[in-house]
Structure formats: structure tokens, C-alpha cells
Amino acid sequence: MKISHIEHLGIAVNSIEEALPYYENVLGLKCYNIETVEDQKVRTAFLKVGDVKIELLEPTSPESTIAKFIEKNNGNGGMHHLAFAVEDGVANALAEAEGTGIRLIDKAPRKGAEGLNIAFLHPKSTLGVLTELCENPNK
Ligand code: ZN
């Protein structure tokens, strides 16, 4: 597959409202978008660092994978996933990854925040790093 850049870093937080003062007041970053992704039961907040984004993920339900991640992490948030932008489409990248024996979480691309097509590779196959592939279909 062809990766053009790191699209974003996903960070789990208990509360976006509690996390933003650190990112905005201490690090001096600016949140430019807050969006709920019903499908994933998360609220997301985006900040930009150069061309790379930071995606804060707050669970909207105890069923959310982010809620489970925080629970496993003793109630704390933390680094959750690494997202790469692929140039040849997420579906192609998934097929290619699967062809090399990588375990997929998503067999097909789905809609993520900011209108991106996204899919996750299983951390058991990616040396422990939950990996997201994305593409902007409007580009
Ligand atoms: Zn993400």
C-alpha cells in the first residue's frame, strides 16, 4: 500500500471538556471540530499539529470500545491508535494487508469522523499498535 502521511493520532479521554484545557492552554493547540460518531459510540475533538491531527476520543456509551479501553487502563485515557492516510483507497489497502496475513478488524471501509473512509487493522498483527487506515473521499 502507499501511505502519504500520518493522518492523526487517536487519544482516548474520559472527557473532551476536561482534556481540552491541556491541549489548548498548555500545548497551545486549537480545537477546530467536535463531532459525534454514532456508529463508534464516541465524541471526537480534532486539533492540528502541522499537517497531523490529534483526535481526542470520548466514549458516549459504556459499550464503546473507547470506554472498554479506558476501563482496562485503570480509568485513564491514553494513546489509542495511529492513523495513516493511504493513497490508493482503503479497500485496496485492506485487501493488500489481508493478503500478507494481517488480521483485519474491519473487512470493508466504513465512515469515520470528518467524512473519512476508515478501517482498522488488528493490533495482534501490527506489533501491538492499533492501526487505522484512512482516505478522504472528497480529495
Ligand atoms: Zn482515528
Backbone and ligand atoms as CSV (ligand in chain L), in Angstrom:
chain,resi,resn,atom,element,x,y,z
A,1,MET,N,N,0.851,-1.196,0.000
A,1,MET,CA,C,0.000,0.000,0.000
A,1,MET,C,C,0.880,1.237,0.000
A,2,LYS,N,N,0.293,2.346,-0.361
A,2,LYS,CA,C,1.058,3.591,-0.386
A,2,LYS,C,C,0.492,4.557,0.650
A,3,ILE,N,N,1.311,4.839,1.676
A,3,ILE,CA,C,0.905,5.750,2.742
A,3,ILE,C,C,1.486,7.120,2.457
A,4,SER,N,N,0.662,8.155,2.493
A,4,SER,CA,C,1.166,9.502,2.196
A,4,SER,C,C,1.634,10.230,3.453
A,5,HIS,N,N,0.935,10.019,4.561
A,5,HIS,CA,C,1.331,10.699,5.798
A,5,HIS,C,C,0.573,10.121,6.993
A,6,ILE,N,N,0.979,10.556,8.181
A,6,ILE,CA,C,0.204,10.209,9.373
A,6,ILE,C,C,-0.991,11.152,9.382
A,7,GLU,N,N,-2.191,10.590,9.316
A,7,GLU,CA,C,-3.396,11.416,9.268
A,7,GLU,C,C,-3.710,11.971,10.648
A,8,HIS,N,N,-3.715,11.087,11.638
A,8,HIS,CA,C,-3.918,11.551,13.010
A,8,HIS,C,C,-3.445,10.527,14.027
A,9,LEU,N,N,-3.362,10.992,15.266
A,9,LEU,CA,C,-3.104,10.129,16.408
A,9,LEU,C,C,-4.384,10.128,17.220
A,10,GLY,N,N,-4.887,8.958,17.555
A,10,GLY,CA,C,-6.115,8.847,18.331
A,10,GLY,C,C,-5.778,8.685,19.810
A,11,ILE,N,N,-6.342,9.548,20.624
A,11,ILE,CA,C,-6.080,9.520,22.063
A,11,ILE,C,C,-7.404,9.405,22.814
A,12,ALA,N,N,-7.517,8.375,23.636
A,12,ALA,CA,C,-8.737,8.170,24.421
A,12,ALA,C,C,-8.733,9.113,25.616
A,13,VAL,N,N,-9.869,9.751,25.874
A,13,VAL,CA,C,-10.014,10.619,27.050
A,13,VAL,C,C,-11.353,10.315,27.732
A,14,ASN,N,N,-11.403,10.551,29.024
A,14,ASN,CA,C,-12.667,10.390,29.749
A,14,ASN,C,C,-13.653,11.476,29.349
A,15,SER,N,N,-13.121,12.677,29.150
A,15,SER,CA,C,-13.981,13.819,28.854
A,15,SER,C,C,-13.221,14.810,27.984
A,16,ILE,N,N,-13.795,15.161,26.840
A,16,ILE,CA,C,-13.169,16.147,25.958
A,16,ILE,C,C,-13.057,17.485,26.682
A,17,GLU,N,N,-14.106,17.861,27.425
A,17,GLU,CA,C,-14.100,19.144,28.133
A,17,GLU,C,C,-12.957,19.209,29.152
A,18,GLU,N,N,-12.668,18.067,29.792
A,18,GLU,CA,C,-11.584,18.063,30.776
A,18,GLU,C,C,-10.222,18.000,30.108
A,19,ALA,N,N,-10.159,17.430,28.899
A,19,ALA,CA,C,-8.874,17.257,28.212
A,19,ALA,C,C,-8.447,18.507,27.446
A,20,LEU,N,N,-9.423,19.254,26.924
A,20,LEU,CA,C,-9.083,20.387,26.053
A,20,LEU,C,C,-8.209,21.469,26.702
A,21,PRO,N,N,-8.433,21.824,27.978
A,21,PRO,CA,C,-7.566,22.865,28.562
A,21,PRO,C,C,-6.073,22.511,28.488
A,22,TYR,N,N,-5.744,21.223,28.632
A,22,TYR,CA,C,-4.341,20.827,28.498
A,22,TYR,C,C,-3.845,21.075,27.069
A,23,TYR,N,N,-4.614,20.583,26.096
A,23,TYR,CA,C,-4.181,20.713,24.702
A,23,TYR,C,C,-4.179,22.170,24.229
A,24,GLU,N,N,-5.162,22.940,24.676
A,24,GLU,CA,C,-5.269,24.318,24.193
A,24,GLU,C,C,-4.444,25.305,25.016
A,25,ASN,N,N,-4.510,25.197,26.344
A,25,ASN,CA,C,-3.853,26.199,27.178
A,25,ASN,C,C,-2.393,25.879,27.450
A,26,VAL,N,N,-2.071,24.585,27.593
A,26,VAL,CA,C,-0.679,24.222,27.877
A,26,VAL,C,C,0.091,24.048,26.571
A,27,LEU,N,N,-0.442,23.243,25.649
A,27,LEU,CA,C,0.279,22.984,24.399
A,27,LEU,C,C,0.028,24.066,23.346
A,28,GLY,N,N,-1.012,24.865,23.553
A,28,GLY,CA,C,-1.283,25.965,22.618
A,28,GLY,C,C,-1.883,25.528,21.295
A,29,LEU,N,N,-2.506,24.334,21.262
A,29,LEU,CA,C,-3.159,23.861,20.037
A,29,LEU,C,C,-4.598,24.364,20.027
A,30,LYS,N,N,-5.231,24.311,18.851
A,30,LYS,CA,C,-6.593,24.820,18.756
A,30,LYS,C,C,-7.522,23.704,18.294
A,31,CYS,N,N,-8.593,23.478,19.065
A,31,CYS,CA,C,-9.612,22.510,18.644
A,31,CYS,C,C,-10.454,23.171,17.562
A,32,TYR,N,N,-10.548,22.522,16.399
A,32,TYR,CA,C,-11.310,23.138,15.291
A,32,TYR,C,C,-12.587,22.382,14.943
A,33,ASN,N,N,-12.800,21.236,15.573
A,33,ASN,CA,C,-14.009,20.469,15.250
A,33,ASN,C,C,-14.329,19.482,16.356
A,34,ILE,N,N,-15.601,19.429,16.754
A,34,ILE,CA,C,-16.073,18.399,17.686
A,34,ILE,C,C,-17.245,17.713,17.014
A,35,GLU,N,N,-17.199,16.395,16.991
A,35,GLU,CA,C,-18.184,15.645,16.208
A,35,GLU,C,C,-18.459,14.305,16.885
A,36,THR,N,N,-19.737,13.905,16.905
A,36,THR,CA,C,-20.092,12.593,17.446
A,36,THR,C,C,-20.168,11.594,16.304
A,37,VAL,N,N,-19.534,10.438,16.496
A,37,VAL,CA,C,-19.639,9.359,15.512
A,37,VAL,C,C,-20.485,8.263,16.167
A,38,GLU,N,N,-21.786,8.284,15.851
A,38,GLU,CA,C,-22.755,7.371,16.484
A,38,GLU,C,C,-22.318,5.915,16.361
A,39,ASP,N,N,-21.938,5.575,15.145
A,39,ASP,CA,C,-21.506,4.240,14.778
A,39,ASP,C,C,-20.451,3.676,15.746
A,40,GLN,N,N,-19.524,4.524,16.173
A,40,GLN,CA,C,-18.444,4.072,17.054
A,40,GLN,C,C,-18.691,4.447,18.513
A,41,LYS,N,N,-19.845,5.071,18.776
A,41,LYS,CA,C,-20.202,5.489,20.131
A,41,LYS,C,C,-19.104,6.339,20.772
A,42,VAL,N,N,-18.644,7.326,20.002
A,42,VAL,CA,C,-17.635,8.255,20.508
A,42,VAL,C,C,-17.957,9.681,20.093
A,43,ARG,N,N,-17.454,10.609,20.914
A,43,ARG,CA,C,-17.418,12.012,20.544
A,43,ARG,C,C,-15.964,12.302,20.242
A,44,THR,N,N,-15.694,13.012,19.170
A,44,THR,CA,C,-14.313,13.270,18.792
A,44,THR,C,C,-14.052,14.764,18.770
A,45,ALA,N,N,-12.834,15.140,19.153
A,45,ALA,CA,C,-12.395,16.535,19.050
A,45,ALA,C,C,-11.088,16.530,18.280
A,46,PHE,N,N,-10.961,17.441,17.319
A,46,PHE,CA,C,-9.762,17.480,16.483
A,46,PHE,C,C,-8.948,18.742,16.703
A,47,LEU,N,N,-7.630,18.533,16.782
A,47,LEU,CA,C,-6.683,19.640,16.883
A,47,LEU,C,C,-5.607,19.388,15.837
A,48,LYS,N,N,-4.986,20.436,15.351
A,48,LYS,CA,C,-3.950,20.277,14.328
A,48,LYS,C,C,-2.573,20.592,14.881
A,49,VAL,N,N,-1.612,19.749,14.509
A,49,VAL,CA,C,-0.203,19.996,14.813
A,49,VAL,C,C,0.503,19.908,13.468
A,50,GLY,N,N,0.787,21.024,12.849
A,50,GLY,CA,C,1.294,20.991,11.479
A,50,GLY,C,C,0.245,20.336,10.606
A,51,ASP,N,N,0.646,19.314,9.840
A,51,ASP,CA,C,-0.300,18.623,8.956
A,51,ASP,C,C,-0.958,17.433,9.639
A,52,VAL,N,N,-0.508,17.134,10.840
A,52,VAL,CA,C,-1.021,15.964,11.547
A,52,VAL,C,C,-2.104,16.404,12.528
A,53,LYS,N,N,-3.118,15.576,12.670
A,53,LYS,CA,C,-4.185,15.899,13.612
A,53,LYS,C,C,-4.069,15.042,14.858
A,54,ILE,N,N,-4.605,15.562,15.933
A,54,ILE,CA,C,-4.809,14.764,17.133
A,54,ILE,C,C,-6.314,14.597,17.259
A,55,GLU,N,N,-6.747,13.361,17.427
A,55,GLU,CA,C,-8.168,13.047,17.567
A,55,GLU,C,C,-8.396,12.598,19.000
A,56,LEU,N,N,-9.112,13.413,19.782
A,56,LEU,CA,C,-9.459,13.009,21.143
A,56,LEU,C,C,-10.767,12.220,21.050
A,57,LEU,N,N,-10.820,11.089,21.705
A,57,LEU,CA,C,-11.984,10.205,21.633
A,57,LEU,C,C,-12.592,10.031,23.014
A,58,GLU,N,N,-13.840,10.455,23.144
A,58,GLU,CA,C,-14.557,10.329,24.421
A,58,GLU,C,C,-15.709,9.343,24.214
A,59,PRO,N,N,-15.836,8.347,25.077
A,59,PRO,CA,C,-16.933,7.387,24.894
A,59,PRO,C,C,-18.292,8.032,25.148
A,60,THR,N,N,-19.300,7.670,24.345
A,60,THR,CA,C,-20.658,8.169,24.583
A,60,THR,C,C,-21.537,7.079,25.179
A,61,SER,N,N,-20.942,5.885,25.374
A,61,SER,CA,C,-21.695,4.762,25.937
A,61,SER,C,C,-20.702,3.786,26.570
A,62,PRO,N,N,-21.134,3.074,27.635
A,62,PRO,CA,C,-20.245,2.076,28.236
A,62,PRO,C,C,-19.898,0.948,27.259
A,63,GLU,N,N,-20.690,0.828,26.176
A,63,GLU,CA,C,-20.455,-0.219,25.167
A,63,GLU,C,C,-19.348,0.168,24.186
A,64,SER,N,N,-18.967,1.427,24.225
A,64,SER,CA,C,-17.972,1.925,23.289
A,64,SER,C,C,-16.628,1.226,23.493
A,65,THR,N,N,-15.900,0.957,22.406
A,65,THR,CA,C,-14.577,0.346,22.544
A,65,THR,C,C,-13.649,1.290,23.305
A,66,ILE,N,N,-13.918,2.596,23.218
A,66,ILE,CA,C,-13.096,3.564,23.956
A,66,ILE,C,C,-13.367,3.444,25.461
A,67,ALA,N,N,-14.624,3.215,25.836
A,67,ALA,CA,C,-14.954,3.019,27.255
A,67,ALA,C,C,-14.224,1.788,27.787
A,68,LYS,N,N,-14.182,0.733,26.966
A,68,LYS,CA,C,-13.512,-0.503,27.392
A,68,LYS,C,C,-12.006,-0.300,27.502
A,69,PHE,N,N,-11.461,0.479,26.571
A,69,PHE,CA,C,-10.027,0.795,26.594
A,69,PHE,C,C,-9.687,1.535,27.896
A,70,ILE,N,N,-10.492,2.534,28.241
A,70,ILE,CA,C,-10.247,3.333,29.448
A,70,ILE,C,C,-10.380,2.455,30.698
A,71,GLU,N,N,-11.370,1.578,30.678
A,71,GLU,CA,C,-11.585,0.668,31.810
A,71,GLU,C,C,-10.353,-0.228,32.024
A,72,LYS,N,N,-9.815,-0.762,30.915
A,72,LYS,CA,C,-8.623,-1.623,31.002
A,72,LYS,C,C,-7.408,-0.850,31.462
A,73,ASN,N,N,-7.431,0.462,31.218
A,73,ASN,CA,C,-6.303,1.318,31.563
A,73,ASN,C,C,-6.529,1.987,32.923
A,74,ASN,N,N,-7.206,1.275,33.818
A,74,ASN,CA,C,-7.470,1.758,35.180
A,74,ASN,C,C,-8.196,3.098,35.229
A,75,GLY,N,N,-9.099,3.290,34.283
A,75,GLY,CA,C,-9.901,4.514,34.303
A,75,GLY,C,C,-9.235,5.704,33.635
A,76,ASN,N,N,-8.043,5.492,33.092
A,76,ASN,CA,C,-7.331,6.593,32.447
A,76,ASN,C,C,-7.410,6.497,30.921
A,77,GLY,N,N,-7.320,7.644,30.284
A,77,GLY,CA,C,-7.200,7.671,28.838
A,77,GLY,C,C,-5.759,7.362,28.457
A,78,GLY,N,N,-5.438,7.567,27.192
A,78,GLY,CA,C,-4.071,7.335,26.737
A,78,GLY,C,C,-4.025,7.134,25.240
A,79,MET,N,N,-2.826,6.906,24.724
A,79,MET,CA,C,-2.643,6.678,23.284
A,79,MET,C,C,-3.490,5.491,22.856
A,80,HIS,N,N,-4.310,5.672,21.846
A,80,HIS,CA,C,-5.220,4.613,21.428
A,80,HIS,C,C,-4.893,4.039,20.053
A,81,HIS,N,N,-4.724,4.897,19.052
A,81,HIS,CA,C,-4.385,4.368,17.726
A,81,HIS,C,C,-3.615,5.365,16.877
A,82,LEU,N,N,-3.013,4.798,15.837
A,82,LEU,CA,C,-2.216,5.552,14.877
A,82,LEU,C,C,-2.921,5.434,13.536
A,83,ALA,N,N,-3.194,6.569,12.891
A,83,ALA,CA,C,-3.948,6.536,11.633
A,83,ALA,C,C,-3.099,7.039,10.467
A,84,PHE,N,N,-2.988,6.203,9.448
A,84,PHE,CA,C,-2.243,6.551,8.242
A,84,PHE,C,C,-3.209,6.902,7.116
A,85,ALA,N,N,-2.861,7.900,6.313
A,85,ALA,CA,C,-3.622,8.206,5.101
A,85,ALA,C,C,-3.037,7.359,3.975
A,86,VAL,N,N,-3.905,6.614,3.296
A,86,VAL,CA,C,-3.443,5.792,2.170
A,86,VAL,C,C,-3.874,6.458,0.865
A,87,GLU,N,N,-3.049,6.292,-0.142
A,87,GLU,CA,C,-3.310,6.993,-1.414
A,87,GLU,C,C,-4.130,6.182,-2.399
A,88,ASP,N,N,-4.097,4.863,-2.259
A,88,ASP,CA,C,-4.755,4.033,-3.271
A,88,ASP,C,C,-6.107,3.490,-2.791
A,89,GLY,N,N,-6.688,4.135,-1.768
A,89,GLY,CA,C,-8.001,3.714,-1.291
A,89,GLY,C,C,-7.900,2.709,-0.161
A,90,VAL,N,N,-8.799,2.845,0.813
A,90,VAL,CA,C,-8.774,1.970,1.989
A,90,VAL,C,C,-9.109,0.525,1.611
A,91,ALA,N,N,-10.055,0.343,0.684
A,91,ALA,CA,C,-10.450,-1.023,0.298
A,91,ALA,C,C,-9.251,-1.782,-0.293
A,92,ASN,N,N,-8.499,-1.107,-1.159
A,92,ASN,CA,C,-7.314,-1.735,-1.750
A,92,ASN,C,C,-6.264,-2.042,-0.688
A,93,ALA,N,N,-6.056,-1.083,0.212
A,93,ALA,CA,C,-5.049,-1.261,1.262
A,93,ALA,C,C,-5.428,-2.429,2.173
A,94,LEU,N,N,-6.728,-2.563,2.458
A,94,LEU,CA,C,-7.202,-3.667,3.302
A,94,LEU,C,C,-6.942,-5.010,2.624
A,95,ALA,N,N,-7.270,-5.073,1.332
A,95,ALA,CA,C,-7.084,-6.318,0.577
A,95,ALA,C,C,-5.611,-6.695,0.558
A,96,GLU,N,N,-4.773,-5.681,0.374
A,96,GLU,CA,C,-3.332,-5.915,0.334
A,96,GLU,C,C,-2.827,-6.425,1.681
A,97,ALA,N,N,-3.283,-5.760,2.770
A,97,ALA,CA,C,-2.860,-6.149,4.114
A,97,ALA,C,C,-3.310,-7.582,4.414
A,98,GLU,N,N,-4.559,-7.869,4.077
A,98,GLU,CA,C,-5.097,-9.207,4.344
A,98,GLU,C,C,-4.307,-10.258,3.558
A,99,GLY,N,N,-3.925,-9.890,2.353
A,99,GLY,CA,C,-3.124,-10.786,1.505
A,99,GLY,C,C,-1.778,-11.138,2.116
A,100,THR,N,N,-1.254,-10.276,2.965
A,100,THR,CA,C,0.029,-10.566,3.603
A,100,THR,C,C,-0.181,-11.234,4.963
A,101,GLY,N,N,-1.435,-11.556,5.285
A,101,GLY,CA,C,-1.719,-12.295,6.518
A,101,GLY,C,C,-2.079,-11.429,7.707
A,102,ILE,N,N,-2.257,-10.147,7.481
A,102,ILE,CA,C,-2.633,-9.232,8.573
A,102,ILE,C,C,-4.105,-9.459,8.933
A,103,ARG,N,N,-4.367,-9.506,10.245
A,103,ARG,CA,C,-5.744,-9.659,10.712
A,103,ARG,C,C,-6.452,-8.297,10.645
A,104,LEU,N,N,-7.664,-8.296,10.118
A,104,LEU,CA,C,-8.409,-7.043,9.982
A,104,LEU,C,C,-9.491,-6.946,11.052
A,105,ILE,N,N,-9.724,-5.754,11.556
A,105,ILE,CA,C,-10.897,-5.521,12.418
A,105,ILE,C,C,-12.077,-5.209,11.502
A,106,ASP,N,N,-11.823,-4.386,10.491
A,106,ASP,CA,C,-12.866,-4.043,9.511
A,106,ASP,C,C,-12.541,-4.693,8.170
A,107,LYS,N,N,-13.478,-5.495,7.694
A,107,LYS,CA,C,-13.277,-6.176,6.405
A,107,LYS,C,C,-13.500,-5.223,5.244
A,108,ALA,N,N,-14.248,-4.147,5.523
A,108,ALA,CA,C,-14.533,-3.155,4.485
A,108,ALA,C,C,-14.459,-1.771,5.118
A,109,PRO,N,N,-14.158,-0.748,4.323
A,109,PRO,CA,C,-14.103,0.612,4.866
A,109,PRO,C,C,-15.457,1.061,5.402
A,110,ARG,N,N,-15.425,1.889,6.451
A,110,ARG,CA,C,-16.661,2.492,6.959
A,110,ARG,C,C,-16.415,3.982,7.160
A,111,LYS,N,N,-17.483,4.695,7.505
A,111,LYS,CA,C,-17.388,6.151,7.662
A,111,LYS,C,C,-16.863,6.509,9.042
A,112,GLY,N,N,-15.830,7.316,9.068
A,112,GLY,CA,C,-15.296,7.812,10.326
A,112,GLY,C,C,-15.605,9.284,10.488
A,113,ALA,N,N,-14.984,9.911,11.486
A,113,ALA,CA,C,-15.169,11.347,11.701
A,113,ALA,C,C,-14.617,12.101,10.493
A,114,GLU,N,N,-15.083,13.303,10.304
A,114,GLU,CA,C,-14.631,14.204,9.238
A,114,GLU,C,C,-14.855,13.646,7.834
A,115,GLY,N,N,-15.825,12.724,7.713
A,115,GLY,CA,C,-16.182,12.196,6.397
A,115,GLY,C,C,-15.154,11.273,5.766
A,116,LEU,N,N,-14.196,10.822,6.570
A,116,LEU,CA,C,-13.171,9.938,6.021
A,116,LEU,C,C,-13.688,8.505,5.913
A,117,ASN,N,N,-13.162,7.769,4.947
A,117,ASN,CA,C,-13.361,6.322,4.901
A,117,ASN,C,C,-12.247,5.714,5.740
A,118,ILE,N,N,-12.623,4.855,6.674
A,118,ILE,CA,C,-11.621,4.320,7.596
A,118,ILE,C,C,-11.774,2.810,7.770
A,119,ALA,N,N,-10.706,2.178,8.235
A,119,ALA,CA,C,-10.747,0.765,8.612
A,119,ALA,C,C,-9.577,0.505,9.548
A,120,PHE,N,N,-9.782,-0.435,10.462
A,120,PHE,CA,C,-8.743,-0.744,11.443
A,120,PHE,C,C,-8.103,-2.104,11.187
A,121,LEU,N,N,-6.792,-2.157,11.407
A,121,LEU,CA,C,-6.053,-3.419,11.392
A,121,LEU,C,C,-5.935,-3.871,12.840
A,122,HIS,N,N,-5.919,-5.175,13.050
A,122,HIS,CA,C,-5.894,-5.703,14.419
A,122,HIS,C,C,-4.499,-5.557,15.050
A,123,PRO,N,N,-4.455,-5.034,16.294
A,123,PRO,CA,C,-3.141,-4.841,16.929
A,123,PRO,C,C,-2.342,-6.129,17.122
A,124,LYS,N,N,-3.026,-7.282,17.112
A,124,LYS,CA,C,-2.300,-8.560,17.223
A,124,LYS,C,C,-1.400,-8.764,16.006
A,125,SER,N,N,-1.771,-8.134,14.892
A,125,SER,CA,C,-0.990,-8.266,13.654
A,125,SER,C,C,-0.083,-7.076,13.385
A,126,THR,N,N,-0.188,-6.032,14.223
A,126,THR,CA,C,0.572,-4.817,13.933
A,126,THR,C,C,1.496,-4.449,15.097
A,127,LEU,N,N,2.067,-5.477,15.710
A,127,LEU,CA,C,3.038,-5.288,16.782
A,127,LEU,C,C,2.484,-4.447,17.930
A,128,GLY,N,N,1.190,-4.637,18.190
A,128,GLY,CA,C,0.596,-4.007,19.372
A,128,GLY,C,C,0.055,-2.612,19.165
A,129,VAL,N,N,0.198,-2.072,17.956
A,129,VAL,CA,C,-0.304,-0.719,17.707
A,129,VAL,C,C,-1.603,-0.805,16.911
A,130,LEU,N,N,-2.702,-0.405,17.532
A,130,LEU,CA,C,-3.969,-0.370,16.803
A,130,LEU,C,C,-3.792,0.632,15.654
A,131,THR,N,N,-3.973,0.137,14.432
A,131,THR,CA,C,-3.648,0.928,13.246
A,131,THR,C,C,-4.890,1.181,12.402
A,132,GLU,N,N,-5.104,2.442,12.070
A,132,GLU,CA,C,-6.247,2.852,11.253
A,132,GLU,C,C,-5.728,3.294,9.889
A,133,LEU,N,N,-6.443,2.897,8.858
A,133,LEU,CA,C,-6.130,3.385,7.516
A,133,LEU,C,C,-7.256,4.326,7.121
A,134,CYS,N,N,-6.936,5.476,6.539
A,134,CYS,CA,C,-7.998,6.390,6.110
A,134,CYS,C,C,-7.726,6.995,4.755
A,135,GLU,N,N,-8.806,7.446,4.157
A,135,GLU,CA,C,-8.714,8.204,2.916
A,135,GLU,C,C,-9.808,9.253,2.944
A,136,ASN,N,N,-9.515,10.374,2.364
A,136,ASN,CA,C,-10.516,11.421,2.219
A,136,ASN,C,C,-11.177,11.258,0.858
A,137,PRO,N,N,-12.455,10.815,0.827
A,137,PRO,CA,C,-13.100,10.541,-0.461
A,137,PRO,C,C,-13.364,11.816,-1.263
A,138,ASN,N,N,-13.253,12.981,-0.611
A,138,ASN,CA,C,-13.541,14.250,-1.307
A,138,ASN,C,C,-12.284,14.902,-1.843
A,139,LYS,N,N,-11.207,14.133,-1.871
A,139,LYS,CA,C,-9.956,14.714,-2.319
A,139,LYS,C,C,-9.619,14.302,-3.726
L,1,ZN,ZN,ZN,-8.927,7.659,14.310
